[in-house]
Amino acid sequence: MYKSQLLRVSKAVYSPPKALNWHKTMRRRINQFMQTPIGAALAKGGTVVLLFKVIGALGGYVLLFSLSRVGGELSVGIYEVAFTVVLIGSTLSRWGLDTVLVREMARDRESGLASRSLYLAVLSRVTLLSIGCSIAVFFGAQFFTNLFFQNTPTKVIATAAFAIIPFTLMLLNAEVFRAMGKSLLFSLNQHGTVYVFVGALIAFIPFPEAYTAAAAAQTSLFLLLGISGLFFLWTTVYILNLTQGQQAETSGWKGQLYSLGTPMLISSSLFLVISWSDTLMLGYYLPEDSVGIYRIVFKIATLITFAQFALNTVVAPMVSAMSTQKERLHEVAHKVAQLNLITAGPIFVGILVFGPFLIQLFGVEQGSAAYPWLVVLAIGQLTNAFAGPVLNILNMTGYEKSARNTMLIIALLNVVLNLLLIPLYGPFGAAVATTATMMGWNIWAAYLVYKYHGVIAVPFLTKIRRHD
C-alpha cells in the first residue's frame, strides 16, 4: 500500500508539466494533418514549392545585396523599377490565359486526358502578345525613363523590353506544371530561381570600380533575359512530350480563350497594380535610392507570405477539380488555415523583433528609420496570409468576374491612396496605402468565398460555415 502511494507521489512530483510536452502535441497534430489525403497533398506539394521559394528568395536577397555592393541603393532602385516594367509586360502578355490553362488542364488531368492542343493554342497567343508588348516598351523606352527615373540612361528600359518575351514564356510553362501537379518543376521555373543564378553571377563578377549603378542593373536584366530564355526552351520540349496520349475535347474553350482569360487578366493586372504602384509612384516622386530602400523593406515583409505562395500553387488545381464538392472544399480551407497559422505567425513576430537588423543586412545604414514602413507592410502581409487563397478559390470555381470586380475597386483605391499619401509621407505613405488596400481586398474576397461556398479559410474561424 505504501509502495503504491509512494509511486503515485513520485509520478506527481517528477511528471513533466504539460508545457514541456508541447512537442508531443505538435507531433500528434502533424500526424492528424497528414492522415487525410488532402492534408498529405498540401504538405507534400507545398513543402517542395516552399523550399524553392526560400531558395528563390535567398537568390533575390543575394541579388539585392550584390547590386547594393556595386552601386548602392541607387542600383537596387533602378533594377526594381525596370523589373516592374518586365512584370507588367509579362502580365499583359499572358492575358489571363495562364489561369485558364491551369483551370482547364487540371480538369482534364482529373479525367485522365492530355491537353496539348490547349497548351499550343495558349502558347501561340501569349508569344504574339509578348512580342507586341516588347516592341511597345522598346519604342517607349525614352518615355518610361523620363517618367520613372531622374539620372538613368534609356538603355536600361530598352534591355527590360527584350526580357519580357522569354520571362513571360517561362512563367507560362510554369503554370502548365502547376496544373499537372508537378510542384518541383513549377518551382524551378519561377523568377526566384532565376534570381539565384543572376544573384550568384552578379556576386562573383569582378566589376571595375568605375562601373555605374545603371550598368549593374542593366547587366542583371541581361542575365534575366538569357537564363529565363534557356528555361523556356527546355520546358517547352518537356511539356510537348508530357502532353502525349488521349487528348481532351476542345469544345470547352475553343474560340473563347480571350473571353475566358480577360476577367482573369483584369484581376491579375489589378493585383499587379496593387503590388507595384507604390514602387512606380515612389520612382516618380523620389530619387532611385529611396525606392531601393523601400523595395528592400517590402521584400523582407513578404517573408510572411512564403508559405501562402506555396499553398496557393498546390491549392488552385485542387480547387478547380473539386469546385462542386463543398465538403472537400471545406477540408482544404481548414487545412490551409492550419498551415498559414503555424508559418505566417512566427515569421511576423520575428520581423517585428529583428526588423532593424534585417534592414541593415542589405547595407541600409539607418535601418531604424525604415522600420515603421516594415511594421505597416508586415501587418498587410499577415492579413494576406491569414485570409487564405480567396482569389484562387473565386477564379477556379467560376466566380472570376467577382474577383475581377473586387480587384478593380481595390486597385483604384490603391492608386488614389498612393497619390495622396506618398507626396505627404514618402515611403511610409506608400506602405500605408499598400497595406490598407491589401487588407481590404482580402477581407472582401473572404466574404465572397463564404457567400458562394459557405467556407472560411481564416485560422480559428474555419468551423464557421454556411449549410445550404
KEVO-598830 format. One record per residue (C-alpha): residue in one letter; y, x, z. Coordinates in steps of 0.02 Angstrom, whole numbers, plus 50000, padded with zeros to 5 digits. Layout:
N
AYXZ
...
***
This chain:
468
M500005000050000
Y501195013950048
K500735023449890
S501145008649780
Q502805006049868
L503215024549852
L502775023849667
R503935009049639
V505335017749733
S505105033949634
K505165024449470
A506755015649525
V507555032149576
Y507025042649429
S507005029849289
P508395034449165
P509835022249156
K509925010849007
A511445020048941
L510355035448917
N509095025648815
W510335021848676
H509325032448554
K507805021348580
T508845005748550
M509575013548393
R507855018648330
R507205000948360
R508654993248265
I508445005248120
N506585000948110
Q507014982348111
F508294985147974
M507064994747866
Q505634982347886
T506414969847765
P506374973347576
I508244970747559
G508644982347704
A507494995747635
A508264994247461
L510034995347530
A509615010147639
K508685019747503
G509915016847362
G511435017747475
T510895034247552
V510725042547382
V512415036347324
L513225040747490
L512525058347483
F513275061347312
K514865052547364
V515025065147505
I514655079447385
G515915072547261
A517225070447396
L516945088247453
G517195093447272
G518795083347267
Y519405091647426
V518935108647357
L519945104447201
L521445099247306
F521295114947411
S521115126047257
L522605118047170
S523675119447326
R523155137847340
V523765141147163
G525315130047154
G525525121747323
E525825103147348
L526755103147181
S525165106947085
V524205093447179
G525575080747142
I525615084846955
Y523725083546939
E523605067247038
V524925058546933
A524115064746770
F522395059346831
T523125042246870
V523565040846685
V521755045346642
L521105032046762
I522235018646693
G521745023046515
S519905022846563
T520045005846647
L520904998146496
S519645006146379
R518164998446468
W518984981146461
G517854974446598
L516354976746482
D515544988846604
T515454974846733
V514734963046603
L513454976646564
V512934977946747
R512754959146767
E511774955946607
M510674971446617
A510224967846798
R509644950446749
D508664957146600
R507874970346711
E507344956846835
S506434948546688
G505634964946633
L506654966146472
A507664980346394
S509494978746341
R509774991946206
S510724980146089
L511904975346230
Y512184993546275
L512564998746096
A513734983946071
V514714988446227
L514685007146190
S515425004946016
R516824993846079
V517265004946226
T517265020346113
L518535012545996
L519605006446139
S519605023546223
I520125031946061
G521555019446045
C522135022546225
S522025041346200
I523115040646044
A524395029346130
V524545040946281
F524645056446172
F526105049846069
G526915042846226
A526725059046324
Q528585062846322
F528985045446388
F527715046546530
T528285064046576
N530095058546590
L529575043246689
F528465051346821
F528945069746826
Q530515079746857
N530095097646803
T528385096346720
P528015100346536
T527415086746418
K525795095846379
V525055090446547
I525065072046497
A524515076746321
T522975085046395
A522655069846504
A522675059146345
F521205068746271
A520235067546435
I520255048446429
I518875047146297
P517445057346375
F517905051946551
T517825033446502
L516155035146413
M515395044846558
L515865030846678
L515175017746559
N513475026246557
A513535027346746
E513625008346753
V512025007246648
F511115017246781
R511885006146914
A511194990546828
M509474998446815
G509415002946999
K509445021746966
S510595026747108
L510355045447085
L510875045246902
F512315033446939
S512945045347073
L512835060546961
N513945052546829
Q515465049546938
H517105058746934
G516715065047109
T515265075047039
V516375081846901
Y517605086847038
V516255097747114
F516185108146956
V518055107846924
G518475112147104
A517215126547108
L517845133746944
I519675132446997
A519235140647163
F518455155847079
I519585157846927
P520675173246957
F522355165346917
P523795177646894
E525215176547019
A526395170246883
Y525255155346847
T526305139646869
A525835123646962
A525875113846799
A524705126346715
A523455124946857
A523485105946844
Q523255106846655
T521775118646674
S520955105946790
L521195092246660
F520405103246525
L518895105946637
L518805087146673
L518785083946486
G517405096346448
I516245092546592
S516345073546576
G516005075546389
L514405085146424
F513855072046550
F514145058146423
L513135066546284
W511655069946398
T511615052446474
T511775043546307
V510175051646242
Y509295047346405
I509865029146403
L509285026446224
N507545032446274
L507605021946431
T508025005646342
Q506505005446229
G505234991346241
Q505354972546230
Q507174967846204
A508124953846288
E508894939846187
T510714942046136
S511194923646144
G511934925346318
W513314937346264
K513354939246076
G515094935446009
Q515814933446183
L515894950946254
Y517784951846257
S517964934346330
L516694938646465
G517494955446502
T519324950246503
P519334942046677
M518424957346746
L519644968946657
I521094959846738
S520264961246910
S519874979746891
S521584983546816
L522454974646957
F521374983847083
L521944999946998
V523754994147014
I523494991547200
S522635008547218
W523845018947114
S525535010147102
D526065019047262
T525705035947181
L526635031847020
M528145024647110
L528225039447229
G528195050447073
Y529675040547006
Y530725041247166
L530195057747247
P529775075847198
E527995080147146
D527625089547308
S527945073747412
V526705064547301
G525455078547331
I525565076847520
Y525385057947510
R523835059347399
I523045071647521
V523325059147663
F522665044847555
K521065054147514
I520755057647698
A520925039047736
T519655034547601
L518315043547701
I518145027047793
T517515017947639
F516225030947586
A514775020247641
Q515545004647566
F515635012847395
A513805017447409
L513314999947463
N514334991647325
T513395001847198
V511724995047259
V512314977547304
A513094972447137
P511484971647033
M510544964047181
V511834950047199
S511774946747012
A509884944547019
M509954932847171
S511544923147133
T510674906347158
Q509644911647311
K510794908747459
E509554914047592
R509314931147512
L511194932447483
H511504929147667
E510234942547713
V511124955047600
A512804950647681
H512054953047855
K511304970047812
V512904976147729
A513914971147883
Q512744981047995
L512884996647888
N514774995247873
L514954993948062
I513955009648102
T514765020147964
A516585014947944
G516955012648130
P516585030348191
I517485038248042
F519025027748078
V519035033748259
G518795051848203
I520275050748085
L521375043748224
V520885058048340
F520895072748219
G522165066448090
P523505080148103
F522165093748099
L521345086147943
I523015085447853
Q523415103547894
L521735109047822
F522475106247649
G523955117647676
V525205104347734
E526255113547863
Q526905098247956
G525315087947974
S526035077848117
A527445071448006
A526195063647885
Y525055057148024
P525895039848035
W525525037347849
L523705041547883
V523565029048026
V524255014847921
L523145019047771
A521615020647884
I521885002947951
G521884996347772
Q520315005947729
L519424999447884
T519844981547834
N519184985247660
A517544991747731
F517284977647856
A517634963947728
G516084969147633
P515774968447444
V516754952347421
L517414955747245
N515694961347188
I514944945147251
L516264934747160
N516094944346997
M514194944546998
T513964926047038
G515074918146904
Y516704917347002
E517564931646911
K519074920646873
S519354917847060
A519274936647085
R520504939046942
N521744926447013
T521634934347185
M521974951747119
L523394945447008
I524374938347155
I524004953347267
A524484966047132
L526164957647105
L526444957847293
N525944976247298
V527194981147164
V528594971347249
L528234979047420
N528184996647346
L529834993747256
L530624987747417
L529874999947542
I529735016647451
P531625018747422
L531915014947607
Y530465023647694
G529675035147564
P527805038547583
F527715028347744
G528355013347648
A527025016347514
A525685016747650
V526295000347725
A526334991847553
T524584997947509
T523814992947675
A524644975747681
T524024971047508
M522294978447537
M522104967947694
G522744952647601
W521514952947457
N520024957147567
I520364942747686
W520664930247547
A519154935947444
A518074934947601
Y518644916947622
L518184913047441
V516444920347464
Y516214909247616
K516894894347521
Y515734896547370
H514184903847453
G514344899947638
V514094918047693
I515164931147780
A514884950047771
V516044954847914
P515254963448066
F514944951548212
L515314936348102
T513784935947989
K512974921948091
I514394910448040
R513794901747883
R514014885247796
H512474874747763
D512644863347612
***
